[in-house]
Amino acid sequence: MYDFDLVVIGSGPGGQKAAIAAAKLGKRVCLVERRNMIGGVCVNTGTIPSKTLREAVLYLTGFAMRELYGASYRLKSDITISDLLSRTQHVVGREVEVVRSQLLRNHVELVQGSAKFVDPHTVQVEGDGRGEHHKITAAKIAIATGSRPARPPHVEFDEQHIVDSDGLLHLEDIPSSMVVVGAGVIGIEYVSMFAALGTRVTVVEKRPQMLEFCDPEITESLKFHLRDQSVTFRFGEEVSRVEKSDKGTVTSLVSGKRIPAETVMYSAGRQGATDALDLPAAGLQADARGRISVDKNYRTSVDHIYAVGDVIGFPALAANSMDQGRLAAYHAFDEPARELTALQPIGIYTIPEVSYCGATEEELTRSAVPYEVGISRYRELARGQIVGDPYGMLKLLVSTEDRTLLGVHLFGSGATDLVHIGQAIMGSGGTVDYLVDTVMNYPTLSESYKVAALDVTNKMRAVERFTA
């Protein structure tokens, strides 16, 4: 009756995992992706390029070694965009081949071109060449088209002086000065990278603070560190216009301030990439941000059509998208599966990294949950001295009633990896006593958990002595 059991539109983390999960269930699967975009936005313009760029910056600038060898230490004195992008292009190329190999190995048919709906069960695929278009029918369809940077309509992007996060990867030179509009995750990640390269960065954010969902003590540590790299913050400010010339730009704020800079990067959130899908032909609609509404099983308002990843909105993270794709495929073909746990980590790849899992102090205070705080600082760890990270820290939030971990917050080297230790203990209902009684390798940054655990238990013991 149909050409395929499942057609997946988009090969990013969500689409790829949905296609492979269905194929492993013995279903006939087709995946549609634009030419030169295998792996989706994640591999080609988003997560993988930006995180690889970060590693290139850390390596070439010698940033991590400056504590040991002096603030002027640089591995390469004259760093160019080509130096940075050569590593990025290498990694992207390898990842594209990995995705392609996984799809072919699982007998997923890959069709290259742009997809749009003809009706709820039919997708038309248009290739780059004349006559390269055909229709594909499927019993089930999964939309995983990802997102793109949102562009305010009043801003004249020119891909040279005024860019978004995608355009930043195509600059010809490293700018000596830059204005970043927006202090969300993507904006602050790039702020930290260019600050490490020596660019004078000014951040303009209309909200009163950055990364407001994070622990305030952690964000203050990051802010202090960025200011030490000559980053200027303009909170509570809004851009009225940006003027450009051959020499650069001047950003005017509503308050009357004017900020000259070579480059302006807008980080105004993400827009679901659904414009070209002709959703009404399938009986679907997207909101103003291009996002599609789904239920807890990632099913849209049309029963046989699913949507996963950035296109459904928050949290719009590659890790979550992978599981969303897998679970959507299972539900579509009545395969039993457990729901994702509510306890999920957040990782921010700034320099240094920020990561957390569980509750913040503000959330616990609002909910009247009694807790105590344990702190460990990298400068007190031998490994912290070895890797040249004197500013990193780990914070544990522990229940004073049953001694379970309520939250773990990290700032510094390896934060996005270390957070999973706390996540695993919280997910299994473990207590702080597990960390106190566990031997950890020495010297490691993982020891920070034990130091923080001893800190918090000593504080709780002191309270018990006074109240006994």
WODA-V750106 format. One record per pair of residues at least 12 apart in sequence whose C-alpha atoms are under 8 Angstrom apart, sorted by the first residue. I is the first residue (numbers start at 1). J is the second residue. Records with the same first field share a line. If there is no record, write none. Layout:
I: J / J
This chain:
2: 137 / 138 / 139
3: 136 / 137 / 138
4: 27 / 28 / 29 / 30 / 136 / 137 / 138 / 139
5: 27 / 28 / 29 / 138 / 139 / 140
6: 19 / 22 / 27 / 28 / 29 / 30 / 138 / 139 / 140 / 141 / 142
7: 19 / 29 / 30 / 31 / 32 / 137 / 138 / 140 / 141 / 142
8: 29 / 30 / 31 / 32 / 141 / 142 / 143 / 144
9: 31 / 32 / 33 / 115 / 141 / 142 / 143 / 144 / 145
10: 31 / 32 / 33 / 34 / 40 / 143 / 144 / 145 / 146
11: 31 / 32 / 33 / 37 / 38 / 39 / 40 / 144 / 145
12: 38 / 39 / 40 / 41 / 42 / 43 / 144 / 145 / 146
13: 39 / 40 / 42 / 309 / 318 / 319 / 321 / 322 / 325
14: 144 / 308 / 309 / 318 / 321 / 322 / 323 / 324 / 325 / 326
15: 31 / 142 / 143 / 144 / 145 / 308 / 309 / 322 / 325
16: 39 / 99 / 103 / 322 / 325
17: 322 / 323 / 325 / 326
18: 142 / 322 / 324 / 325 / 326 / 327 / 328 / 329
19: 31 / 103 / 108 / 325 / 329
20: 102 / 103 / 106 / 108
21: 326 / 329 / 330
22: 326 / 329 / 330 / 333
23: 106 / 107 / 108
24: 106
28: 108
29: 107 / 108 / 109
30: 108 / 109 / 110 / 111
31: 108 / 109 / 110 / 111
32: 110 / 111 / 112 / 113 / 114 / 115 / 125
33: 110 / 111 / 112 / 113 / 114 / 115
34: 112 / 113 / 114 / 127
35: 112 / 113 / 127 / 128
38: 96 / 99 / 100
39: 95 / 96 / 99 / 100
40: 145 / 146
41: 146 / 147 / 148
42: 318
43: 92 / 95 / 96
44: 92
45: 166 / 169
46: 166
47: 318
48: 88 / 91 / 92
49: 88 / 89 / 91 / 92
51: 349
52: 87 / 88 / 91
53: 84 / 85 / 87 / 88
54: 193 / 349 / 351
56: 84 / 87
57: 84 / 193 / 196 / 197
58: 196
59: 75
60: 74 / 75 / 76 / 79
61: 73 / 74 / 75 / 76 / 77 / 79 / 196 / 197
62: 74 / 75 / 76
63: 196
64: 387 / 388 / 389
65: 387 / 388
66: 388
67: 388 / 389 / 390
68: 388
80: 173 / 174
81: 171 / 172 / 173 / 174
85: 169
112: 125 / 127
113: 125 / 126 / 127 / 128
114: 126 / 127
115: 276 / 277
116: 276 / 277 / 278 / 279
117: 277 / 278 / 279 / 281 / 282
118: 278 / 281 / 282
119: 281 / 282 / 283
120: 281 / 282 / 283 / 302 / 305
121: 137 / 138 / 139 / 140 / 141 / 282
122: 135 / 136 / 137 / 138
123: 135 / 136 / 137
124: 136
139: 304
140: 304 / 305 / 306 / 332
141: 304 / 305 / 306
142: 305 / 306 / 307 / 308
143: 305 / 306 / 307 / 308 / 311
144: 307 / 308 / 309 / 310 / 311
145: 272 / 273 / 274 / 309 / 310 / 311
146: 272 / 273 / 309 / 310 / 311
147: 270 / 271 / 272 / 273 / 310 / 311
148: 270 / 271 / 272 / 273
149: 164 / 165 / 166 / 267 / 268 / 269 / 270 / 271
150: 267 / 268 / 269 / 270 / 271
151: 164 / 266 / 268
152: 268
155: 241 / 242
159: 171
160: 263
161: 244 / 248 / 249 / 262 / 263 / 264
162: 249 / 263 / 264 / 265 / 266
163: 263 / 264 / 265 / 266
164: 265 / 266 / 267
165: 186 / 187 / 265 / 266 / 267
168: 265
174: 199
175: 199 / 262 / 263
176: 198 / 199 / 200 / 261 / 262
177: 199 / 200 / 201 / 261 / 262 / 263
178: 199 / 200 / 201 / 202 / 261 / 262 / 263 / 264 / 265
179: 201 / 202 / 203 / 204 / 251 / 259 / 261 / 263 / 264 / 265
180: 201 / 202 / 203 / 204 / 264 / 265 / 266 / 267
181: 203 / 204 / 205 / 239 / 264 / 265 / 266 / 267 / 268
182: 203 / 204 / 205 / 206 / 266 / 267 / 268
183: 203 / 204 / 205 / 210 / 211 / 267
184: 210 / 211 / 267 / 269
185: 211 / 348
186: 267
187: 266 / 267
188: 350
189: 348 / 349 / 350 / 351
190: 350
191: 203 / 231
192: 226 / 350 / 351
193: 350 / 351
195: 226 / 229 / 230 / 231
196: 229 / 351
198: 229
200: 230 / 231
201: 230 / 231 / 232
202: 231 / 232 / 233 / 234
203: 231 / 232 / 233 / 234 / 235
204: 233 / 234 / 235 / 237 / 238 / 239
205: 233 / 234 / 235 / 236 / 237 / 238
206: 235 / 236 / 237 / 238
207: 235 / 236 / 237
208: 235 / 236
209: 235 / 236
214: 356 / 360
215: 360 / 361 / 362 / 409
218: 354 / 409 / 410 / 411
221: 411
222: 352 / 411
237: 253 / 254 / 255
238: 253 / 254 / 255
239: 251 / 252 / 253 / 254
240: 252 / 253 / 254
241: 253
247: 262
248: 260 / 261 / 262 / 263
249: 261 / 262 / 263 / 264
270: 289
271: 289 / 290 / 291
272: 289 / 290 / 291 / 310 / 311 / 312 / 313
273: 290 / 311
274: 286 / 290 / 291 / 311
275: 290
282: 302
283: 302
284: 300 / 301 / 302
290: 311
291: 310 / 311 / 312 / 313
292: 307 / 311 / 312 / 313
293: 312
294: 306 / 307 / 312
297: 327 / 328 / 331
298: 324 / 328
299: 328
304: 332
306: 328
307: 328
308: 321 / 324 / 325 / 328
309: 321 / 322 / 324 / 325
323: 340
327: 339
343: 357 / 358 / 423 / 427
344: 357 / 358 / 423
345: 357 / 358 / 419 / 420 / 423
346: 416
347: 415 / 416
348: 416
349: 416
351: 412
352: 392 / 411 / 412 / 413
353: 410 / 411 / 412 / 413 / 414 / 415 / 416
354: 409 / 410 / 411 / 412 / 415 / 416
355: 409 / 410 / 411 / 415 / 416 / 419
356: 407 / 408 / 409 / 410 / 419
357: 407 / 408 / 409 / 419 / 422 / 423
358: 406 / 407 / 408 / 423
359: 406 / 407 / 408
360: 397 / 407
361: 397
369: 399
370: 399 / 400 / 401
371: 397 / 398 / 399 / 400 / 401
372: 397 / 398 / 399 / 400 / 456 / 459 / 460
373: 395 / 396 / 397 / 398 / 456
374: 395 / 396 / 397 / 398 / 452 / 453 / 454 / 455 / 456 / 457
375: 393 / 394 / 395 / 396 / 451 / 452 / 453 / 455 / 456
376: 393 / 394 / 395 / 448 / 449 / 451 / 452 / 455
377: 390 / 391 / 392 / 393 / 394 / 448
378: 390 / 391 / 392 / 393 / 445 / 448
379: 391 / 392
381: 443 / 444 / 445 / 447 / 448
382: 443 / 444
383: 442 / 443 / 444 / 445
384: 444 / 445
389: 412 / 413
391: 412
392: 410 / 411 / 412 / 413
393: 410 / 411 / 412 / 448
394: 408 / 409 / 410 / 411 / 448 / 449 / 452
395: 408 / 409 / 410 / 452
396: 408 / 409 / 449 / 452 / 453 / 456
398: 432 / 456
400: 460
402: 431
403: 431 / 432 / 433
404: 426 / 429 / 430 / 431 / 432
405: 422 / 425 / 426 / 429 / 430 / 431 / 432
406: 426
407: 422 / 426
408: 422 / 423
414: 445
418: 445 / 446
432: 453 / 457
433: 453
435: 449 / 450 / 453
436: 450 / 453 / 454
438: 450
